[in-house]
Structure formats: structure tokens, C-alpha cells
Amino acid sequence: MTRVTQATIPDRNFDDLVTPTRIHRSLYTSPELFNLEMERIWGQAWIFIGHTSQIPNTGDFFTTNINHNIPVVMVRDKTGEVHVLHNRCGHKGAKVVETRTGNVRGAFNCAYHGWRYRLDGSLLAIPNEAGYEDTGFDIDDRCNSMQRLAQVACYRGFVFATLSNKAPDLLTWMGGAKDCFDNLCDRSPEGEVEVAGGVLRYEHECNWKFILENLNDTMHPMVVHQSVVQAAKSYIATLPDDAAKQRSEAEIILPFGSSYTAFENSGITGFPYGHHYDGGKTSIHANYSVMPEYHAAMLAAYGEERTHDIYSFNTHNVLFYPSLTIKCAVQNIRVIRPISVDRFVVETWSFRLKGAPDEMLQRTLLYSRLINSSMGMVGPDDLEVYRRTQEGLASPSNDWVEFHRQYGKDQVFPDRVVGGGTSDLDMRTQYKAWKAYMEGSIFNGGAQ
């Protein structure tokens, strides 16, 4: 099989495309499969929308897409409740909110015919209402509103929504990966984080799944990032002993050149529904210095034992499949937004640890600029190999992409699977979930 078309896409059985150790190259190149992914994965999973700190006041809103083409708006109403609504007028279907973020006073107003909506999406008023008398029109009928998504939930300020009524509750869907959200927030002396600074938006001309696979692929850093790591080492060698600031910046790069043994020891943990993280007891962030002022604030908030436990849980990248990755130790997230089969956008948002000194935020912003920016020193390396892979997979010379590494050696527990840090466990976790979503068995034990 070299070309998958709508006619050849299986309705319920994807065994011809996904096996336990390999996937068909069409998963990255087929527009028909991409459209089906948007319906069956992005239309069923819990998708990250935004953080409550982005809309602190009544009428504050934030707009995005929940998949490649469905616009939504997150808004806070007068009672403080956060809603996620379809960004669509109930009259002619026009997009109601055009700007990315802002504040609306009192009600949303459609720019086409002037229909007005309360902050919970319900229809408030229509112009020249007399024209609807005795027509059977019901202003209270929900179909005339800016409709709510099927389910919306928030965990520690992080807002998710799903288009599916069949999805389990958010915490069940997160499973054991929820610990990573707890660790991110608990690193704040006040137990809360808030979005700070702007967003780094980076467009990738390749399939959206590449970045998710790469997150916990620890066989690539010492190859792909070799030149920048060597440059950082050479730069550090020129610095005087008292150049602490310059040294700390360059040292952010060095762990990307860690050995296979170091990455193997970090481990990978996979969960149902496609989530996973590398690290836990250790990661490439484990040796970051603890700033004295921050440490004092943590001890005052949590005590010595709890503070030690928080510091000791070290993950590198955490994936909540398919839309969100978080870095607990560095306090930033990356949000994935597909556009087409060979194009997606990744957004990096940085977080302030409430109650922590400003130095912590500055470290987060520095990390994002060095690693995740389109002008950074590490992210562009990855994008280059994604581009080469996207172009290479057009070749029919081999229909398969493999992930055999350490297959059969994973430790299986009731709620998770644990493997060596250089294994392909992350790929196996993702594509087991991919197949279950596509077959419609995901919420019937298909990804367990």
C-alpha cells in the first residue's frame, strides 16, 4: 500500500496502518487521514483551550481553534464562571469574536446582523424583534445561541474542552499524568501559576504528530543538537570564573548533549489515552540550581520534607495527547494547533510561579527564547529534521515507520507503562491511542 485514499481508509479497523511496532507512512502524508484525525481524535479528546489567568476579569475573552477549523472563545462571566463557546453566531453563522483576546462589556455583538449574546452564550436580544412575531421563532431555543462545547473542565487553572459527550471526565482522561500538573503548580509557594509575558508562535511545515513523537525521543538530542551543544561548551570555556550569568545561560544548552546512558536512566512513563513523560526521578532539568530566595519561600510555604518532594519530581517533557505539552521544572507549555496534513502551529506560553521571586520567571523566559523560539538554538534543529522527514516520507521506497526499540521490555502496571528512557515507548503509547481514537474504541478500553 503506497497511497491511502478516502476509499481505502478502513471504517473501524486500522490494523493495516498501525501495528504494535510500526505505522504506515500515510499517517503523515494523507489529507484524508488528516481530516479523519480532526474528526475522531481532535473531535473526541480533551483539548487544551487556555488558562484562567488569561481572562481574569468579567468579560475577558481568549479565542483559539479547538482543531484545524473550529473557532472557540473562552470567556469569564459576571459570576466568575469560565465558559468555552463555539465562536459562531446562531443566526447566519458568522464568527462573532474576531480578535485574539480582549474584553467585552456586557454582551457579545455579531457584526453581521447585530444579534447580541450573554457571556454564557445565550441569546440576549435581536434587532427589530417584531419581525419574528408569530413565526415560531423561540429566542430561548439553544440552537439560536453561541453554543457551549459538549464538555468543559478546569484543573488548577488549565481549561480543557471536548466536542464529545462520550469522553470521560477530565481527571479520568488525565490519569496518572495529572501528577505533572500538580508538580508544575506546587512549585509555586502559593500553589498557583499564571500566564506571564507574550506567546512564541512558531509555524511548522510538517505533520502535527512529529513534534509529539520528538518530545520524549531521547535517541536524537546528541545527534540533532550536537553542533549547538559543542558551541555552548566552547563558549563556556572562554568565560572567567565570575561570569555566572553568561555561564548559566549557556548551561541550559548542555543537557541536550547528554549521553545515551543518562537519557536511558531518566525513563519514560506512558498512560492511557496517549499521554506520557520522560524523567520523574531525574531529567535534563534535575541539576538546575535552586535560587536562595525562592528556596526560602518554598520552605516557608511547604516545610522541608514537602519542598524536597516537589523538587525531586523531575520530568522533561510531558504530553497530554494530542494538544498540550508541559515542562514542570521550567514552567512553560507548548500548545499544538494543526492546520493541514503538512502544517501546524506550536505556541509556547510561559508561567509565573505566584509568590516566587522574579528571577524564576526570567529563567523561564530565557529557556523559552533559547529552546522554543523560531530564532532559538534548539527548536530550529528539530524543525529541520521534521522537514526532512516530511519530504522523505513522500518516497514510496518503504511504506513503514518503525518503533521497535525495547519492544517487549516495558513494565506494565494497572494505570501506566514504564520503560527505559531511550525506548520507543512514547511512540507505542501515542499510536495505540491514535488507533483506538480512529476506530472509535478509545472510551471503551481501546487505549488501556
N, C-alpha and C positions, 0 to 999 in steps of 0.2 A: 504494500500500500504506500503510494507516494503522494497522493493528493486526497485530502478529505473534503468532500462537498456536503451540502445540506442533505443530499440524497443518501450519502453513505454514513452520516452520523447516526450511531445507534440510539434508539429511543430510551432504552433503560439499561443496556448492558455495555459498559465501556471497557470490557476485557481486551478488545483489540487495540486499545490506545494506552492503557495503563496496566502494568504488571507490578508485582512487589519490588522489582529491581530495575525497571526501565519504563520510559514513556515514549510515545510516538512524537516525532518532531513537529507534527501538525498542531500540537498543543500551543506552539509558539507562532505558527505561521498562518493558521486557518481563520479567516474572518468569520466563517460560520461557527466555528467553535468559540471564538471570542464572544459573539453575540449570545451564544448559549450560556457561556460563563456569566455574562452580565445578568441573565435571567435566573440562572439556577444557583450561582454562588453569591454574587453581589445582590441578588434579589431575595436571598434567603438568610444569609449570615447577618450577625450583628455587625454593623459598620460604624466606625468612629466618625462622629459629627464634629465635635468641638469640646471646649472646656468651659465650665460655667464662669470662670473668671474673664472670659471674653465678652460676656454680657452681664455685667454686674448690676445694672440699673433697670428699672421698669422701662420697657420699650426698646432696650438694646437688642440688636439682632446681629446674626452672622450667617452668611449664605455660603453654600457649597453644593456639590453634587453627591448623591449617595452612590451612584455608579457612573457610567460614562455619559449619561444624558438625562438623568432625572434630577432637576434642581430642587433643593430643600432650603428652608430657613429655620434657624434656631433662634428663639426669642424668649425673653423673660416677661411675664405678665405682671399685673398690679399686685397679685398675691405673692409674687416671688417665684412662682412655678415656671419651670423651663419647658417649652414646647418645641417639637420639631414638626414642621408643617410642609406639605407639598407647596412649592413656590409657584402656584398656579391659580389663577382666578377661576372661580366656579361658574363664570358666565361664558366668556368666549375662549377661556384657556390661556390668556396672556400671562406671562411671567410678571408677578406683582412687584417683587423686590429686586432691583437691578444692581445696586451697589453691594460690595462685599461685606461691609459692616457699617453700623451707624445706629441711630436711634429714631424711632418713630413715635410721634406724640399722639397718643390716644388710639389710633387705628391705622391699619394698612389701607392704602388707597390705590386701586388699579388705575393705571394711566390711560386705559383704553376707554371704558365707559363710566368710570368713577364709582364702581362698586367698592364699598368700604367693609373692612373686616376687623373684628376684635383681635386682640393679641393671642387669643386661644384658637384663632382661625374661623370662628363662627361669623356668619354674615351679619353685619350691623345695620347697613342701610343701602338702598339703591336709589339713584336719581329717578325722578318722575315716576314714583311707585304706582300712581293711579293707573298707569297703562297696563298693570298686571292684574287689576281687579277682575274677578270672575273668569280667570283663565286657568285656575287650578294651580297656579304657582304658589309654593309654600316657602316663605322666607326662612323658616326654621328647618327646612329639609337639609340634612347634612351634605347632600350632593352639591348644594349651591355654595358651600363654604370653601375656604382654604383647608383642605382635608388633612387630618393628622395621619402620621405614618402608623403602620399596624401596631408597632410596639416601640416605646421609647423608655430608656432607663439610664440612670446616672450612678456611677460608682466613684466615690471620693473626688467628685468634680468632673469626671470624664464622662461625656454624654455619648451614648450609642443609640442607634435606631435600626430597625429592620423593617423590610417590606412584607415580612411573613408573619402570619398569625400562628404558624405552627412551630416557630423557633422556641426553644426552651427559654426560661428566664435568663437574664444576662449573667448572673453569677454561676448558674449551672453551665452555661456556654463557656465561660472563662475557665472553669475548673481550677486546677492547682496553679495555673499561670496567674491567678489573681494575687498570689503572694508577691508578685513583682510590682503590681500597682501599690500594694501596701508598703513595700520597701521604698519605692520612689517617694511616697508621701511621708512616710515615717522618718525619712532623712531630714525633714523639716522639724525644727524644735517645736513648732506649733501643730505638726501633723497635717499641714495643708501646703499645696503648691499653687502658683498662679502663673499664667502666661505672661512673659516679660519680653520686651524687645519686639522686633519685627519678625517676619517669616522669610526663610530662604526657600524660594520656589525654583525647582530645577527640573527642566523637561528632558525626558529620556526618549530617544528614538528607537525603542525596542519594546518587547513584550513586558507587561507588568510583573510577570512571575519571576523574571530574572533577579530582581532586587531582593525578593523574598527568599529565594534559594541561596543567594550570596551572603545573607546575614550571618548565618552560622556555618558557612563553608570555611573551615579553618585550614583547608589544603591550599588556598590561593594566596593568603597575605604575603608570605615570604617570597612568592614569585611575582605577583602583580605589583606589589608595593616595594619591591627591592630597591629601586633607584631612589625613591624619596627617603626611605629609611637610611640608606647609605649617606645620602646628603645631610640628613639630620645628625648622624654620627660625626661626620666630618666637620659640621658646623660647631657642634658641642666641643670638639677637640680644640677649637680655636679660642674658646671663651676663657676668661680669667675665672678663678675660683669664686669670686664675689658676684658674678653675673647671674644671680639667682633667677631673675625674671626671664631673661633670654633662655636660660637652661631649661626652665620649667615648660616654656612654650615648645621647645624642640623635643623635650622628652615625651610629649603627647604622641609624637610620631613613632617613637622607638618600639612600643609593644606590637606594632603591626609587622615587625620583622621577627617576632618570636619564633622559636624552634617548633618543629612538629611535636616534639615531646611535651613542650609547655602547653601547646594547644590541646594535645591529647588528654593531658591531665585535667583540663578545665571541664570536660564532659559536656554532653548535650542531653537535655531532657525534653521529651515530646509529650503532648497531651491530645486528647480527643479534639475534633473539630479543626485540626491543623496547626495548633499553637505549639511553640517551642522556645527554648532559650539555651544559650551556651553559658557555661560557668555555673555559679551557685556558691560553692565554697571558694572559688578563685576565678579570676578573669583577667583580661588585659588591663582592667582598671584597678585591680586589687592593691597595687603598690602606690597609688596616689597618696601624697602627703595629706595629713589632716591639719587644717588651719587651727591654731590655738584658740582663737576667739569663737570659731564655730564649735569646736570640741567642748568648750566651756558651756555654750548654750545648750548643746545636746545633753551634757551631764546634768545640767540644772533641770531639763525637761523630763529626762527618762531615767536618770541614775546610771551607774557604771555598767551593770550587767546588761540592761536592755540596750544601751548605747553600743556596747560591744557586739551584741547580736545583730543590730541594724547594720553596722559597718561590715560584719562578717559575711553577710549575704551579698555576694558579688556576681552579678550577671553582666554579660557583654551586651548582646542584642536579644531582645525579647519580641517575639512575633505573636500578635493576636490576628490570626488569619481571617480575612485577607488584607485588611486595610491599615493596620497600625503596628508600628514598631516603637519600643521604648528603650531608653538607656537609664536605668535607675541611678547608677553612680554618677552620671554626668548630667542628669535632669534635662534631657531633651527627648523629643519624639519625632518620628518621621511618619507622615501620612501619605498613603498611596492613592492616587486617583487615576484610573485607567481612562484613556481617550479612544484608542483603537487597538487593533491587534499588534501594532508595532509602535505604539506611542503611549506614554503615560507621564504624569507629573508627580514628583515627590516634594512634599513640603516639610521643612524642618522647623519646629517650634521649640523655643527654649522656655524653661520654667524657673521661677524664683522660689527658693525654699523660704517660706514665711518664717520670720524670726531668726534667719541666718544672716551673717554679715554679707555685704555687697560683694566681697571677694569671691564668694561661691558662685554668684550669678556671672561675674566676669569670667570665671573659669569655664562655665557652661557656654557662654557666648564665644569664647576663644576656641573651644573644642569644635563648635558648630562651624565656625569660619574655616578652621584648618582642615576639618574632615568632611563635612557635609555640603559645603558651598560648591557651586559650579566653578568658582575660582579657587577652590581649596587645593590641598596637596594629596588627598587620598581618594575622594569621591570620583574625580575625573579618571583615575586609573581604572576604577571599576566600570565606569561608563564605557570606556574604550573596549574592554573585553566583552561587555554586553553587546556593543555594536558589532564586534567581530562575530560573536555567536549568532546574533540575529541574521547577519548576512550569510554566515556559513551554513545555517540550517536550511537555507533555500536549496542547497545541494541535495540531490536525491541519492547520493553515493551511499548513505546509511540512514535508514529511517528511524533509528533509535538513539535516545539519550539515556545513559545508564547511571545507576546509583547503587552499585553492589557493595561499596566499601563497608566492611564489618557487618554485612548482612548475616543474620542468624546469630549474632553475638549480643544483641540488645537484651537488657534485663527488663522484663515485663512485669509491671505492678498493676493493681486494680485501677488506678487513676492516672498512670503515666508510664512512659517507656524511657529508660536511661541507657545511654551508650557512651562510648569513648568520644572525646572531643573532635577527632578527625574523621569520624564516621559519617556516612550519608543518612543518618537517622533523620535529619531535618527534611531532606527530600522525601524520604519514605513517609514521614508524618504528613507533609503537605499533600502529597499525591494520593494518599489513602483518603484524606478528607476531600480532595478535588473530585475523586471518582464517586465518593458517596454523595456529595452535593449534586453532581451531574446526573447520577442515577436516581436521585430523589429519596435515597435511603438514609441520608445524613442524620435525621432526627428519629430514626428507628434503629439506632445502634450501628449504623453503617460505618462510622468513623471511630468506633470504640476499639 
